[in-house]
Amino acid sequence: MKRSTSPRVKDRLADLLRPTGEEELMAVSYPTPRWRVSIPQAIGGLCALLLLVLALLGALLWRGGQDTQSSELASSALSELPAVLASESLGASARSSAQATPGSSDAQEEGSELVVSVVGAVEHPGIVTLAPGARVDDALRHAAPYPDAQVHALNLAQKLSDGEQLYVPAAGEELPPAGAGGPSAAGAPGAGAGGAGSASGSASGGAAAGSGMVALNSASAADLVALPGVGQKTAEAIIAHRDSLGGFQSVEQLMDVKGIGPAKFAAIKDHVRL
């Protein structure tokens, strides 16, 4: 037996099964938009990055080269510094030597002694070593003039210079003029170097008689100190250099002697011969 469904039930079922429209609303997950780079843009970016790296490398290399160059310049300057200082020292020495007076002497440079030569009418002719500031009277006390010596012709109060020669005239001896090439009776420094050499040569044979010239290859220390600006130490240095050479070959070889510079050589070259 077939059961029949009432219209009301059918209507009720139809209402329940009717679409509401909400079944079409579904939760959809949309993907997040990506930053998309095209191929030309990628190539351009790589090129820019490469250029930046190259620029940084170039800057580092340039700075390193500058530091190396500065280091080399500093090292070169330091290595040349001793030579520059030595050159300046030699230049200063040459200037001071050129400005020195012909009468400057070894003892005055050292400031420790004064060496003079006393010849003529004295009992002890030759080299006398005195304290700086000594006078003619001090030198005569060492040389002991003869009783008849014309001591009154000398200025006993005059100060002596290193390398100076004093000539004590004998009784009745005519004094040579101050500019005639003879030694000054007053003991003036540097006066009459030629005549002084002649007076010393009569005792030692180191000077040419009557020529007023000191013979370098035969002169003694007493002959050499009669030259302008030549003290005892310089005279000994000349003799030592002469012995090492076996004799001077030219007057200019005097400039190889320690203590004789251009100024001193110019002062004595006209008073010496071989």
C-alpha positions as CSV (number, residue, x, y, z in Angstrom):
1,M,0.0,0.0,0.0
2,K,1.5,3.2,-1.2
3,R,1.8,6.0,1.2
4,S,1.0,9.4,-0.2
5,T,2.9,12.5,0.7
6,S,0.8,15.5,1.5
7,P,1.3,18.7,-0.3
8,R,2.3,20.4,2.8
9,V,5.2,18.1,3.3
10,K,6.4,18.6,-0.2
11,D,6.3,22.3,0.1
12,R,8.2,22.1,3.3
13,L,10.9,20.0,1.8
14,A,11.1,22.3,-1.2
15,D,11.6,25.2,1.1
16,L,14.4,23.5,2.9
17,L,16.1,22.4,-0.2
18,R,15.8,25.7,-2.0
19,P,19.3,27.3,-2.8
20,T,20.1,30.3,-0.7
21,G,23.0,31.6,-2.8
22,E,25.5,31.4,0.0
23,E,26.8,28.1,-1.2
24,E,28.5,30.0,-4.1
25,L,30.6,32.2,-1.6
26,M,33.8,30.3,-1.1
27,A,37.1,31.4,0.6
28,V,39.5,32.0,-2.2
29,S,43.2,32.5,-1.4
30,Y,44.7,34.9,-4.0
31,P,48.5,34.8,-4.4
32,T,50.6,37.8,-3.3
33,P,51.7,39.9,-6.3
34,R,55.5,39.4,-7.1
35,W,58.0,42.1,-8.1
36,R,58.8,41.0,-11.5
37,V,62.2,42.1,-13.2
38,S,62.6,42.0,-16.8
39,I,65.8,40.7,-18.5
40,P,67.0,44.1,-19.7
41,Q,66.5,45.4,-16.2
42,A,68.5,42.6,-14.7
43,I,71.4,43.1,-17.2
44,G,71.4,46.8,-16.4
45,G,71.6,46.2,-12.7
46,L,74.5,43.7,-13.1
47,C,76.4,46.2,-15.2
48,A,75.9,49.0,-12.6
49,L,77.1,46.6,-9.8
50,L,80.1,45.6,-11.9
51,L,81.0,49.3,-12.5
52,L,80.7,50.0,-8.8
53,V,83.0,47.2,-7.9
54,L,85.6,48.3,-10.5
55,A,85.4,51.8,-9.2
56,L,86.1,50.7,-5.6
57,L,89.0,48.5,-6.8
58,G,90.5,51.4,-8.7
59,A,90.2,53.7,-5.8
60,L,92.0,51.2,-3.5
61,L,94.8,50.6,-6.0
62,W,95.3,54.3,-6.6
63,R,95.5,55.0,-2.8
64,G,97.9,52.1,-2.4
65,G,100.1,53.5,-5.2
66,Q,100.1,57.0,-3.5
67,D,101.1,55.4,-0.2
68,T,103.9,53.5,-1.9
69,Q,105.2,56.6,-3.7
70,S,105.1,58.6,-0.5
71,S,107.0,55.9,1.3
72,E,109.6,55.8,-1.5
73,L,110.0,59.6,-1.5
74,A,110.4,59.6,2.3
75,S,113.0,56.8,2.1
76,S,114.8,58.6,-0.7
77,A,114.8,61.8,1.3
78,L,116.1,60.1,4.4
79,S,118.9,58.3,2.4
80,E,120.0,61.6,0.9
81,L,119.9,63.5,4.1
82,P,123.4,62.6,5.3
83,A,124.9,63.6,1.9
84,V,123.0,67.0,2.0
85,L,124.2,67.6,5.6
86,A,127.7,66.7,4.6
87,S,127.6,69.0,1.6
88,E,126.3,71.9,3.7
89,S,129.0,71.2,6.3
90,L,131.7,71.3,3.6
91,G,130.2,74.5,2.1
92,A,130.2,76.2,5.5
93,S,133.8,75.1,6.1
94,A,134.8,76.4,2.7
95,R,133.1,79.7,3.3
96,S,134.7,80.1,6.8
97,S,138.1,79.2,5.3
98,A,137.6,81.8,2.5
99,Q,136.6,84.5,4.9
100,A,139.5,83.7,7.3
101,T,142.4,86.3,7.3
102,P,145.8,85.1,6.1
103,G,147.2,85.6,9.6
104,S,144.8,83.1,11.2
105,S,146.7,80.3,12.8
106,D,146.3,76.8,14.2
107,A,146.6,77.8,17.8
108,Q,144.0,80.6,17.5
109,E,141.6,78.1,16.0
110,E,142.2,75.7,18.8
111,G,142.5,78.4,21.4
112,S,145.1,76.5,23.4
113,E,148.5,77.8,22.4
114,L,150.4,80.5,20.6
115,V,153.5,79.5,18.5
116,V,155.9,82.2,17.3
117,S,159.4,82.2,15.8
118,V,162.2,84.4,17.4
119,V,165.4,84.9,15.3
120,G,168.2,87.3,15.2
121,A,170.5,88.4,18.1
122,V,169.2,85.8,20.6
123,E,170.8,82.9,22.5
124,H,167.9,80.5,21.8
125,P,166.5,81.2,18.3
126,G,163.6,79.2,17.0
127,I,160.1,78.2,18.0
128,V,158.6,79.5,21.2
129,T,155.2,78.3,22.5
130,L,153.3,80.8,24.6
131,A,149.9,81.2,26.1
132,P,147.2,83.0,24.1
133,G,147.5,86.8,24.5
134,A,151.3,86.7,25.0
135,R,153.3,89.8,24.1
136,V,156.7,90.4,22.6
137,D,158.3,90.6,26.0
138,D,157.2,87.1,26.8
139,A,158.8,85.7,23.7
140,L,162.1,87.5,24.4
141,R,162.2,86.1,27.9
142,H,162.3,82.6,26.3
143,A,164.7,83.5,23.5
144,A,167.2,85.4,25.7
145,P,168.5,88.3,23.6
146,Y,172.2,89.1,23.5
147,P,173.3,91.9,25.8
148,D,174.1,94.1,22.7
149,A,170.8,93.3,20.9
150,Q,168.7,96.3,19.9
151,V,165.7,95.3,22.1
152,H,164.7,98.9,22.2
153,A,163.7,98.6,18.5
154,L,160.9,96.2,19.4
155,N,157.5,97.0,20.8
156,L,157.7,94.9,23.9
157,A,154.1,95.5,24.8
158,Q,152.7,94.4,21.4
159,K,150.5,91.3,21.4
160,L,151.7,88.4,19.3
161,S,149.8,86.4,16.7
162,D,150.2,82.7,16.1
163,G,152.7,82.0,13.4
164,E,154.4,85.4,13.7
165,Q,158.2,85.8,13.5
166,L,160.1,88.2,15.7
167,Y,163.5,89.5,14.4
168,V,165.8,90.9,17.1
169,P,168.5,93.1,15.4
170,A,172.1,93.0,16.6
171,A,174.1,96.0,17.7
172,G,174.8,98.3,14.7
173,E,172.5,96.3,12.4
174,E,170.4,98.4,10.1
175,L,166.8,97.4,10.3
176,P,165.1,96.5,7.0
177,P,162.1,98.7,5.9
178,A,158.7,97.3,6.9
179,G,157.7,96.7,3.3
180,A,161.1,95.5,1.9
181,G,160.4,91.9,2.5
182,G,162.3,91.6,5.8
183,P,160.9,90.6,9.2
184,S,159.3,93.4,11.1
185,A,161.4,94.6,14.0
186,A,158.2,95.4,15.8
187,G,156.8,91.9,15.3
188,A,153.9,93.0,13.2
189,P,151.9,89.8,12.2
190,G,152.4,88.7,8.6
191,A,155.0,91.4,7.8
192,G,158.1,90.4,5.7
193,A,157.4,86.7,5.3
194,G,160.0,86.5,2.5
195,G,162.7,88.2,4.6
196,A,161.9,86.1,7.6
197,G,162.4,83.0,5.5
198,S,165.7,84.3,4.4
199,A,166.8,84.9,8.0
200,S,165.8,81.4,9.0
201,G,167.4,80.0,5.8
202,S,170.8,81.3,6.9
203,A,170.6,79.0,9.9
204,S,168.9,76.0,8.3
205,G,169.4,76.2,4.6
206,G,165.6,76.0,4.0
207,A,165.3,79.4,2.3
208,A,167.0,80.8,-0.8
209,A,169.6,83.4,0.2
210,G,168.5,86.8,-1.0
211,S,165.4,85.5,-2.8
212,G,163.0,85.9,0.0
213,M,161.4,82.5,-0.9
214,V,161.1,79.4,1.4
215,A,162.2,76.2,-0.4
216,L,159.5,73.7,0.4
217,N,161.6,70.6,-0.3
218,S,164.4,71.6,2.1
219,A,162.7,74.0,4.6
220,S,162.6,73.1,8.3
221,A,159.7,73.8,10.6
222,A,161.4,77.0,11.7
223,D,161.5,78.1,8.1
224,L,157.9,77.2,7.5
225,V,156.4,79.0,10.5
226,A,157.8,82.2,9.0
227,L,155.2,82.0,6.3
228,P,151.9,84.0,6.8
229,G,149.4,82.0,8.8
230,V,151.6,78.9,9.2
231,G,151.9,77.7,12.8
232,Q,153.9,74.9,14.3
233,K,151.3,72.2,13.6
234,T,150.8,73.2,10.0
235,A,154.6,73.3,9.5
236,E,154.9,69.8,10.9
237,A,152.0,68.7,8.6
238,I,153.8,70.2,5.6
239,I,157.0,68.3,6.4
240,A,155.1,65.0,7.0
241,H,153.3,65.4,3.6
242,R,156.5,66.2,1.9
243,D,158.1,63.1,3.3
244,S,155.2,61.0,2.2
245,L,155.5,62.3,-1.3
246,G,159.2,62.1,-1.5
247,G,159.3,65.8,-2.1
248,F,156.8,68.3,-3.6
249,Q,156.4,68.3,-7.3
250,S,154.5,71.6,-7.4
251,V,153.6,74.4,-5.0
252,E,149.9,73.6,-5.5
253,Q,150.4,70.3,-3.6
254,L,150.4,72.4,-0.4
255,M,146.6,72.4,-0.7
256,D,146.7,68.7,0.1
257,V,148.1,69.4,3.5
258,K,145.6,69.4,6.4
259,G,145.1,72.9,7.7
260,I,145.9,74.7,4.4
261,G,142.8,75.9,2.6
262,P,142.3,78.2,-0.4
263,A,142.7,81.4,1.7
264,K,145.9,80.3,3.5
265,F,147.4,78.9,0.3
266,A,146.7,82.3,-1.5
267,A,148.6,84.0,1.3
268,I,151.7,81.9,1.2
269,K,152.0,80.7,-2.4
270,D,154.1,83.8,-3.4
271,H,156.6,83.2,-0.6
272,V,157.5,79.6,-1.4
273,R,159.3,77.6,-4.1
274,L,160.2,73.9,-4.7
